[in-house]
Amino acid sequence: MLQVGTAGQVGDVEMQDLLFTTVGPTAGAVLVEWNLQASSQGAAGLWDCHARIGGATGTKLTPAECPASTSGTDSGCNAGSLMMHLTKSGSGYFENMWLWVADHMIEYVYAPFRLEHRAL
């Protein structure tokens, strides 16, 4: 999905506050491929960047669309191969990087704390 540099390339890059995600079945997808070698220590990196496969409205990989399977896999629910591939030529500084294959809906995390208005 996102290629940072090419094999053997040296340079500088800074990324922050990004979300890398997929929609629907994307078997074999690599979300981030990091080839870039930092020109100096700390010159190439990312922080507060997250990769998430499924688990959110709009991904077409929710429990409603991909219910739990007791045997085998559903080919319509196969998503991603790698969330990040740091190649042998790449180097970088990575902080607060979250790589998550969803095992639940993120929208439901705060559901128990929602207030409901009921007539008495």
GROMACS elastic network, one bead per residue, 0.5 to 0.9 nm:
[ bonds ]
;  ai    aj funct       b0    kb
    1    20     6  0.83362   500
    1    22     6  0.88979   500
    1    29     6  0.71176   500
    1    30     6  0.60945   500
    1    32     6  0.61242   500
    1    33     6  0.79265   500
    2    20     6  0.86012   500
    2    30     6  0.79914   500
    2    31     6  0.60711   500
    2    33     6  0.62687   500
    2    34     6  0.84593   500
    3     6     6  0.75904   500
    3    31     6  0.84194   500
    3    32     6  0.59492   500
    3    34     6  0.61938   500
    3    35     6  0.74291   500
    4    13     6  0.84682   500
    4    32     6  0.74537   500
    4    33     6  0.60789   500
    4    35     6  0.58007   500
    4    36     6  0.59927   500
    5     8     6  0.82138   500
    5     9     6  0.59650   500
    5    10     6  0.78999   500
    5    11     6  0.81327   500
    5    33     6  0.84373   500
    5    34     6  0.67074   500
    5    35     6  0.50901   500
    5    37     6  0.81368   500
    5    90     6  0.84996   500
    6     9     6  0.54137   500
    6    10     6  0.87605   500
    6    34     6  0.81643   500
    6    35     6  0.52675   500
    6    36     6  0.63029   500
    6    89     6  0.87180   500
    6    90     6  0.89163   500
    7    10     6  0.89850   500
    7    34     6  0.89465   500
    7    35     6  0.52985   500
    7    36     6  0.70059   500
    7    37     6  0.86984   500
    7    87     6  0.79354   500
    7    88     6  0.84317   500
    7    89     6  0.59611   500
    7    90     6  0.76697   500
    8    35     6  0.70932   500
    8    36     6  0.69588   500
    8    37     6  0.70416   500
    8    89     6  0.55483   500
    8    90     6  0.76846   500
    9    35     6  0.71101   500
    9    36     6  0.53799   500
    9    37     6  0.61652   500
    9    38     6  0.87576   500
    9    89     6  0.78923   500
    9    90     6  0.83225   500
   10    35     6  0.88666   500
   10    36     6  0.57078   500
   10    38     6  0.57904   500
   10    39     6  0.55204   500
   10    90     6  0.86002   500
   11    36     6  0.65839   500
   11    37     6  0.63454   500
   11    38     6  0.54069   500
   11    40     6  0.83626   500
   11    43     6  0.75296   500
   11    44     6  0.71090   500
   12    36     6  0.81029   500
   12    37     6  0.81646   500
   12    38     6  0.58532   500
   12    39     6  0.61511   500
   12    40     6  0.81843   500
   12    42     6  0.86794   500
   12    43     6  0.50322   500
   12    45     6  0.80937   500
   13    36     6  0.85470   500
   13    38     6  0.80454   500
   13    43     6  0.66016   500
   13    45     6  0.62280   500
   13    46     6  0.80691   500
   14    43     6  0.75356   500
   14    44     6  0.57808   500
   14    45     6  0.52443   500
   14    46     6  0.56420   500
   14    47     6  0.82617   500
   15    18     6  0.73504   500
   15    44     6  0.85560   500
   15    45     6  0.65178   500
   15    47     6  0.65506   500
   15    48     6  0.83989   500
   15    49     6  0.75190   500
   16    45     6  0.87044   500
   16    46     6  0.55836   500
   16    47     6  0.50225   500
   16    48     6  0.54563   500
   16    49     6  0.57039   500
   17    46     6  0.85688   500
   17    47     6  0.69542   500
   17    49     6  0.50682   500
   17    50     6  0.78459   500
   18    47     6  0.86158   500
   18    48     6  0.69999   500
   18    50     6  0.63119   500
   18    51     6  0.84507   500
   19    48     6  0.88186   500
   19    49     6  0.58366   500
   19    51     6  0.57652   500
   19    52     6  0.73766   500
   20    31     6  0.65652   500
   20    32     6  0.79402   500
   20    49     6  0.78316   500
   20    50     6  0.61526   500
   20    52     6  0.63255   500
   20    53     6  0.83741   500
   20    83     6  0.85294   500
   21    31     6  0.72925   500
   21    50     6  0.84821   500
   21    51     6  0.58253   500
   21    52     6  0.50778   500
   21    53     6  0.55776   500
   21    54     6  0.76540   500
   21    59     6  0.79756   500
   21    83     6  0.89518   500
   22    25     6  0.81151   500
   22    26     6  0.71278   500
   22    29     6  0.86674   500
   22    31     6  0.81197   500
   22    52     6  0.75906   500
   22    53     6  0.59261   500
   22    54     6  0.71904   500
   22    59     6  0.63329   500
   22    60     6  0.89008   500
   22    79     6  0.75557   500
   22    80     6  0.77975   500
   23    26     6  0.74117   500
   23    53     6  0.81671   500
   23    54     6  0.76365   500
   23    58     6  0.69612   500
   23    60     6  0.58858   500
   23    61     6  0.73875   500
   23    79     6  0.83878   500
   24    54     6  0.81751   500
   24    58     6  0.86541   500
   24    59     6  0.57883   500
   24    61     6  0.59567   500
   24    76     6  0.75860   500
   24    77     6  0.70361   500
   24    78     6  0.82429   500
   24    79     6  0.70354   500
   25    60     6  0.79620   500
   25    61     6  0.76804   500
   25    75     6  0.75772   500
   25    76     6  0.54601   500
   25    77     6  0.52663   500
   25    78     6  0.52092   500
   25    80     6  0.78386   500
   26    29     6  0.56662   500
   26    76     6  0.87589   500
   26    77     6  0.82412   500
   26    78     6  0.63645   500
   26    80     6  0.53726   500
   26    81     6  0.82693   500
   27    75     6  0.84457   500
   27    77     6  0.84262   500
   27    78     6  0.51685   500
   27    81     6  0.61616   500
   28    78     6  0.85982   500
   28    79     6  0.72623   500
   28    80     6  0.51835   500
   28    82     6  0.75369   500
   29    79     6  0.71798   500
   29    81     6  0.51464   500
   29    82     6  0.65977   500
   29    83     6  0.80430   500
   30    33     6  0.67290   500
   30    80     6  0.62273   500
   30    81     6  0.57653   500
   30    83     6  0.56582   500
   30    84     6  0.66038   500
   30    85     6  0.72505   500
   31    51     6  0.72817   500
   31    80     6  0.74238   500
   31    81     6  0.83300   500
   31    82     6  0.64962   500
   31    84     6  0.60169   500
   31    85     6  0.82132   500
   32    51     6  0.84273   500
   32    82     6  0.79625   500
   32    83     6  0.61321   500
   32    85     6  0.62600   500
   32    86     6  0.83562   500
   33    82     6  0.89154   500
   33    83     6  0.84469   500
   33    84     6  0.58368   500
   33    86     6  0.61748   500
   33    87     6  0.72880   500
   34    37     6  0.85917   500
   34    84     6  0.74074   500
   34    85     6  0.60556   500
   34    87     6  0.61217   500
   34    89     6  0.85691   500
   34    90     6  0.58689   500
   34    91     6  0.78173   500
   34    92     6  0.85538   500
   35    85     6  0.84532   500
   35    86     6  0.65331   500
   35    87     6  0.54504   500
   35    88     6  0.75438   500
   35    89     6  0.57013   500
   35    91     6  0.75160   500
   36    39     6  0.89278   500
   36    44     6  0.76462   500
   36    86     6  0.89391   500
   36    87     6  0.85319   500
   36    89     6  0.67909   500
   36    91     6  0.63532   500
   36    92     6  0.77949   500
   37    40     6  0.85882   500
   37    44     6  0.73667   500
   37    89     6  0.61839   500
   37    92     6  0.68463   500
   38    41     6  0.65228   500
   38    42     6  0.69699   500
   38    43     6  0.53477   500
   38    45     6  0.80514   500
   38    90     6  0.75687   500
   38    91     6  0.57416   500
   38    92     6  0.59086   500
   38    93     6  0.86980   500
   39    42     6  0.84380   500
   39    43     6  0.60860   500
   39    44     6  0.74710   500
   40    43     6  0.53488   500
   40    44     6  0.79462   500
   41    44     6  0.77898   500
   41    92     6  0.78298   500
   41    93     6  0.80612   500
   42    45     6  0.66281   500
   42    92     6  0.65442   500
   42    93     6  0.56300   500
   43    92     6  0.74164   500
   43    93     6  0.78885   500
   44    91     6  0.74365   500
   44    92     6  0.50023   500
   44    93     6  0.62977   500
   44    94     6  0.88069   500
   45    91     6  0.82552   500
   45    94     6  0.55272   500
   45    95     6  0.81584   500
   46    49     6  0.65340   500
   46    92     6  0.78452   500
   46    93     6  0.64741   500
   46    94     6  0.51657   500
   46    95     6  0.65619   500
   46    96     6  0.85373   500
   46    97     6  0.77404   500
   47    50     6  0.86406   500
   47    93     6  0.80816   500
   47    94     6  0.57307   500
   47    96     6  0.55407   500
   47    97     6  0.60875   500
   48    94     6  0.86945   500
   48    95     6  0.66447   500
   48    96     6  0.50461   500
   48    97     6  0.56825   500
   48    98     6  0.77776   500
   49    94     6  0.88771   500
   49    95     6  0.82875   500
   49    96     6  0.70311   500
   49    97     6  0.52455   500
   49    98     6  0.67106   500
   49    99     6  0.88359   500
   50    96     6  0.82343   500
   50    97     6  0.55059   500
   50    99     6  0.58166   500
   50   100     6  0.78371   500
   51    83     6  0.62161   500
   51    84     6  0.81023   500
   51    97     6  0.80124   500
   51    98     6  0.62006   500
   51   100     6  0.61264   500
   51   101     6  0.82831   500
   52    55     6  0.77503   500
   52    56     6  0.88623   500
   52    83     6  0.78494   500
   52    98     6  0.79943   500
   52    99     6  0.61192   500
   52   101     6  0.58019   500
   52   102     6  0.67951   500
   53    56     6  0.85391   500
   53    59     6  0.78248   500
   53    61     6  0.80228   500
   53    79     6  0.67986   500
   53    80     6  0.71315   500
   53    83     6  0.82488   500
   53    99     6  0.86350   500
   53   100     6  0.65218   500
   53   102     6  0.59623   500
   54    57     6  0.83490   500
   54    58     6  0.87287   500
   54    59     6  0.55415   500
   54    60     6  0.73028   500
   54    62     6  0.63241   500
   54    79     6  0.78657   500
   54   100     6  0.87405   500
   54   101     6  0.66293   500
   54   102     6  0.53209   500
   54   103     6  0.81586   500
   54   104     6  0.84778   500
   54   105     6  0.79553   500
   55    59     6  0.71951   500
   55    60     6  0.88153   500
   55    61     6  0.65222   500
   55    62     6  0.55583   500
   55    63     6  0.79256   500
   55   101     6  0.78285   500
   55   103     6  0.67702   500
   55   104     6  0.55377   500
   55   106     6  0.56791   500
   55   107     6  0.80326   500
   56    59     6  0.58592   500
   56    60     6  0.82056   500
   56    61     6  0.76211   500
   56    62     6  0.65568   500
   56   102     6  0.82966   500
   56   104     6  0.84883   500
   56   105     6  0.55348   500
   56   106     6  0.56592   500
   56   107     6  0.64518   500
   57    60     6  0.71745   500
   57    61     6  0.82072   500
   57    62     6  0.69454   500
   57   105     6  0.79483   500
   57   106     6  0.85089   500
   57   107     6  0.75840   500
   58    61     6  0.79674   500
   58    62     6  0.83429   500
   59    62     6  0.69492   500
   60    64     6  0.87745   500
   60    65     6  0.63172   500
   60    66     6  0.81359   500
   60    77     6  0.84152   500
   61    64     6  0.79459   500
   61    65     6  0.58060   500
   61    66     6  0.57645   500
   61    76     6  0.88292   500
   61    77     6  0.62997   500
   61    78     6  0.87895   500
   61    79     6  0.82629   500
   61   102     6  0.89987   500
   62    65     6  0.52515   500
   62    66     6  0.57740   500
   62    67     6  0.77120   500
   62   102     6  0.89301   500
   62   104     6  0.80060   500
   62   105     6  0.68092   500
   63    68     6  0.71949   500
   63   104     6  0.76390   500
   63   105     6  0.76179   500
   64    67     6  0.58642   500
   65    76     6  0.89859   500
   65    77     6  0.80312   500
   66    69     6  0.83504   500
   66    74     6  0.76282   500
   66    76     6  0.79221   500
   66    77     6  0.59327   500
   69    72     6  0.67948   500
   69    73     6  0.66275   500
   69    74     6  0.76485   500
   70    73     6  0.86173   500
   73    76     6  0.87002   500
   73    77     6  0.76943   500
   73    78     6  0.77309   500
   74    77     6  0.54053   500
   74    78     6  0.68543   500
   75    78     6  0.54098   500
   75    79     6  0.89428   500
   76    79     6  0.84347   500
   78    81     6  0.88483   500
   80    83     6  0.70264   500
   82    85     6  0.65424   500
   83    99     6  0.65551   500
   83   100     6  0.81725   500
   83   101     6  0.86897   500
   84    99     6  0.80110   500
   86    89     6  0.80841   500
   86    90     6  0.59469   500
   86    91     6  0.75217   500
   87    90     6  0.52441   500
   87    91     6  0.82559   500
   88    91     6  0.81837   500
   94    97     6  0.64682   500
  100   103     6  0.85559   500
  102   105     6  0.70426   500
  102   106     6  0.79942   500
  104   107     6  0.88335   500
  104   108     6  0.78739   500
  104   109     6  0.85655   500
  105   108     6  0.55029   500
  105   109     6  0.72064   500
  106   109     6  0.54612   500
  106   110     6  0.83482   500
  107   110     6  0.69125   500
  107   111     6  0.74550   500
  108   112     6  0.80362   500
  109   112     6  0.76370   500
  109   113     6  0.88779   500
  110   113     6  0.55656   500
  110   114     6  0.68562   500
  111   114     6  0.54237   500
  111   115     6  0.89277   500
  112   115     6  0.83867   500
